[in-house]
């Protein structure tokens, strides 16, 4: 680790810098929860520097009161899903990047969230078998009880192409221009709030009724469409990785990795996703039928 810059480090300069950073983030309307999380990363870096360089410094981390009210999560309509499903493949759009198409192709057909895909490694992506899926058992997750299998019924071939396109010899699924490895820990090259802003701006292009869609809306919507399709409640728990002390969650722990990663279980879960999210693939299937005819 190197200390760079020409400013003398004192308690006051560090405290002033922290306050200035917080004020700047709040001025950009970064949510309180995100701000508090990123401030935790900064604190960890400062603590590491103090230990590594034996710095005789103390600082006060600004207090962040969570004032952002929890909002109802909007459900992405089937029509908006279909529009977005087409848009993410439009390479003429100035916002298009292969890694964004890769991320959204997975988000739209699963319960995954952005931070899980950021930490995803290439070895945990299985696209060449009878049933394509991602294993999140070796991925660092928000909650350890969310370790699960993520079936991928749609656009498997395209995901494979994108994975090869992004291959620069790195272990992570996403390219080094987007995700960096610090030791064994994956981090965004830019801030999490910047990545969220980029991707949320993308998904809002298909927000026909201004519902304030975000990347997290895909997880919320996925679970709802599973329920609407009449998917077995235990299968929903297995797919979504719900946590808690309820009976289904305890059964999820009881099955363990060996049971849930069995080919029969993966195939069963893939069928549940296909039945619930079938509308995603309607246009792709029509194109194939036209081609065959």
Beta strands, then each sheet from edge to edge (+ up, - down):
strand 1: 125-126
strand 2: 133-135
strand 3: 149-151
strand 4: 179-182
strand 5: 185-188
sheet 1: 1+ 2- 3+
sheet 2: 4+ 5-
end
